[in-house]
Amino acid sequence: MLGISELAVILLVIVAVLAVKRLPDLARSSGKAARILKSEAKAMKEESRQGEVGQDRPDQAVYYVTEPLPEQRSRPADGQQGPGGRAA
């Protein structure tokens, strides 16, 4: 009877034989994922450090709305003429 360790070794050999063609792609994609994760962690660390100092990030843009959104504009009451002489 085979023990758990023998079954695990056999399973690893089968997986290695069947996945030989995919291993380079798997290693490449895991390397890319690790680099992305590392850069995101570094960016978050820098962002939190800047927040502690109280400095604003220069690449953040602030937008101000100068006119109301269409749904916030005043609408004429029923039967009254709207802009351009049309009934609302």
C-alpha positions in Angstrom: 0.0 0.0 0.0 1.3 3.5 -0.9 1.6 6.1 1.8 0.8 9.8 1.6 4.3 10.8 0.9 4.6 8.4 -2.1 1.3 9.6 -3.5 2.4 13.2 -3.2 5.7 12.5 -5.1 3.8 10.6 -7.8 1.3 13.5 -8.1 4.2 16.0 -8.3 5.9 14.0 -11.1 2.6 13.8 -13.0 2.0 17.5 -12.7 5.6 18.3 -13.7 5.4 16.1 -16.8 2.0 17.5 -17.9 2.8 21.1 -17.2 6.3 21.4 -18.6 5.1 23.5 -21.5 3.2 25.8 -19.2 5.8 26.3 -16.5 7.8 29.1 -18.3 4.6 31.1 -18.9 3.5 30.5 -15.3 6.8 31.6 -13.9 6.8 34.7 -16.2 3.3 35.7 -15.2 4.0 35.2 -11.5 7.1 37.3 -11.8 5.1 40.1 -13.4 2.5 39.8 -10.7 5.2 40.0 -8.0 6.7 43.2 -9.6 3.3 44.8 -9.8 2.5 44.0 -6.2 5.8 45.3 -5.0 5.4 48.6 -6.9 1.9 49.1 -5.6 3.1 48.4 -2.0 5.9 51.0 -2.5 3.4 53.5 -3.9 1.0 53.0 -1.0 3.9 53.4 1.5 5.0 56.7 -0.1 1.4 57.9 -0.2 0.9 57.2 3.5 4.2 58.8 4.3 3.2 62.0 2.4 -0.1 62.0 4.2 1.6 62.0 7.6 3.8 65.0 6.6 0.7 66.8 5.3 2.0 67.4 1.8 -0.4 67.2 -1.0 0.5 65.2 -4.0 1.4 67.5 -6.9 0.0 65.1 -9.5 -3.5 65.2 -8.0 -5.9 67.5 -9.8 -8.7 69.4 -8.2 -11.8 70.1 -10.4 -14.4 72.8 -9.6 -17.8 72.7 -11.1 -18.7 76.1 -12.6 -22.2 75.5 -13.8 -24.9 73.2 -12.4 -25.4 69.7 -13.7 -28.4 69.2 -16.1 -30.5 67.6 -13.3 -29.8 70.5 -11.0 -30.8 73.3 -13.3 -34.2 74.9 -12.6 -37.0 73.6 -14.8 -40.0 75.7 -15.8 -43.3 74.7 -14.2 -45.9 72.9 -16.3 -47.4 75.0 -19.1 -44.7 77.7 -18.8 -42.4 78.6 -21.6 -38.8 77.2 -21.2 -35.7 78.7 -22.9 -36.2 79.2 -26.6 -39.9 79.6 -26.4 -40.7 75.9 -26.0 -43.0 74.4 -23.5 -41.5 72.2 -20.9 
